[in-house]
Amino acid sequence: MVQFSENTLLSADTAKRRPLPFVKWAGGKGSLLSHILRHVPDRFSSYYEPFLGGGAVFLAIYAVGRRFNAVLSDVNAELINAYEIIKEAPEDLIRVLSKLEDEYSHSKSKSSYFYEMRRAQSTDPIRSAARLLFLNKTCYNGLYRVNSRGEFNVPFGRYKNPRIVDAENIRTVNKALQETKAQLRRSDYKTILSCCHRGDFVYLDPPYQPKSNTSSFTDYTPGGFSENDQEELAKQFKRLVERGCNVLLSNSETPLTARLYAEYETKTVTVNRPINSVGSGRTGYKELIVVGALD
Ligand SMILES: C[S@@+](CC[C@H](N)C(=O)[O-])C[C@H]1O[C@@H](n2cnc3c(N)ncnc32)[C@H](O)[C@@H]1O
């Protein structure tokens, strides 16, 4: 079972640039990767990641040389649209994004340009993907957060020279999506889990159970993810294990999550987690990794 380490990932880095998340995403798994990779099963049928976000784990498993078919999904329609465009039309995206970068760098007021883009939702899929990447690179802290109407509401980030187009990375992510024949779905996770079969590998990275009422960052979607949702997810986790899937879950370590997954093999990892702008929220955060598999 223990096959991959940070070294494997680093050598993938040095051999050639490995695909990295094309958006910064709250809860991104960069710092947990080496721990998660250790629990990738030797063999599995399809890979499912139904809380996809920036897709750090999917990309890392691909980067260490595993070849598999993937079903990737998230409830966020704009995000899934961006994956679809990177899979099907990466050069069009690079072209539109390069134009935005050029306009932005020559604009008299960068913040006005940003707020204009923030207002200008587009129905064109390529333009919409370019807008998501542009806002992600130029907004405060590179977050994605929406208000109750589902509108992106993160303020301007004031970066001096944000890297808006990373064409090489878009192309390597395109390759990962193509080679894994990624099926991309905009969907609630429960609908997707109903398609998982014995032998599949499922990685679950839900919105985190907040450590306290004030440390919450659950606004990826207008509805958020409540304690009831965490309870329901634990039931879904159990069903997957009973069906014969290999399941891995990460969450914050809280009394609730510790209780929900008490019957499984768990590991606590302390990481720096830049989830919010408060400095103290960035260090020494305890994450729970839960491994679910039939013996
Ligand atoms: C913690 S983030 C995942 C981060 C990801 N692992 C990464 O490396 O960036 C949780 C994701 O779950 C999505 N999400 C929230 N509620 C959901 C639901 N009910 N079904 C599917 N996805 C959901 C959010 O849009 C968000 O992208």
The ligand as an SDF file (V2000), in Angstrom:
LIG
                    3D

 27 29  0  0  0  0  0  0  0  0999 V2000
  -12.0100   21.4520    0.7580 C   0  0  0  0  0  0  0  0  0  0  0  0
  -12.5190   21.8630   -0.8950 S   0  0  0  0  0  0  0  0  0  0  0  0
  -11.6280   20.7130   -1.8440 C   0  0  0  0  0  0  0  0  0  0  0  0
  -10.2030   21.1540   -2.0340 C   0  0  0  0  0  0  0  0  0  0  0  0
   -9.4030   20.2680   -2.9740 C   0  0  0  0  0  0  0  0  0  0  0  0
   -9.0930   18.9880   -2.3910 N   0  0  0  0  0  0  0  0  0  0  0  0
   -8.1040   20.9460   -3.4070 C   0  0  0  0  0  0  0  0  0  0  0  0
   -7.0250   20.3520   -3.3640 O   0  0  0  0  0  0  0  0  0  0  0  0
   -8.1840   22.1150   -3.8050 O   0  0  0  0  0  0  0  0  0  0  0  0
  -14.1700   21.3360   -0.9440 C   0  0  0  0  0  0  0  0  0  0  0  0
  -14.8680   21.4100   -2.3200 C   0  0  0  0  0  0  0  0  0  0  0  0
  -16.1640   20.8060   -2.1860 O   0  0  0  0  0  0  0  0  0  0  0  0
  -17.0960   21.4890   -3.0200 C   0  0  0  0  0  0  0  0  0  0  0  0
  -18.4230   21.2020   -2.4720 N   0  0  0  0  0  0  0  0  0  0  0  0
  -19.0720   21.7840   -1.4400 C   0  0  0  0  0  0  0  0  0  0  0  0
  -20.2490   21.1810   -1.1980 N   0  0  0  0  0  0  0  0  0  0  0  0
  -20.3540   20.1660   -2.1060 C   0  0  0  0  0  0  0  0  0  0  0  0
  -21.3160   19.1650   -2.3740 C   0  0  0  0  0  0  0  0  0  0  0  0
  -22.4250   19.0770   -1.6370 N   0  0  0  0  0  0  0  0  0  0  0  0
  -21.0830   18.2820   -3.3710 N   0  0  0  0  0  0  0  0  0  0  0  0
  -19.9570   18.3680   -4.1240 C   0  0  0  0  0  0  0  0  0  0  0  0
  -18.9820   19.3080   -3.9330 N   0  0  0  0  0  0  0  0  0  0  0  0
  -19.1840   20.1850   -2.9350 C   0  0  0  0  0  0  0  0  0  0  0  0
  -16.6670   22.9330   -2.9670 C   0  0  0  0  0  0  0  0  0  0  0  0
  -17.1120   23.6160   -4.1340 O   0  0  0  0  0  0  0  0  0  0  0  0
  -15.1320   22.8160   -2.8750 C   0  0  0  0  0  0  0  0  0  0  0  0
  -14.5350   22.9230   -4.1390 O   0  0  0  0  0  0  0  0  0  0  0  0
  1  2  1  0
  2  3  1  0
  2 10  1  0
  3  4  1  0
  4  5  1  0
  5  6  1  0
  5  7  1  0
  7  8  2  0
  7  9  1  0
 10 11  1  0
 11 12  1  0
 11 26  1  0
 12 13  1  0
 13 14  1  0
 13 24  1  0
 14 15  1  0
 14 23  1  0
 15 16  2  0
 16 17  1  0
 17 18  1  0
 17 23  2  0
 18 19  1  0
 18 20  2  0
 20 21  1  0
 21 22  2  0
 22 23  1  0
 24 25  1  0
 24 26  1  0
 26 27  1  0
M  CHG  2   2   1   9  -1
M  END
$$$$
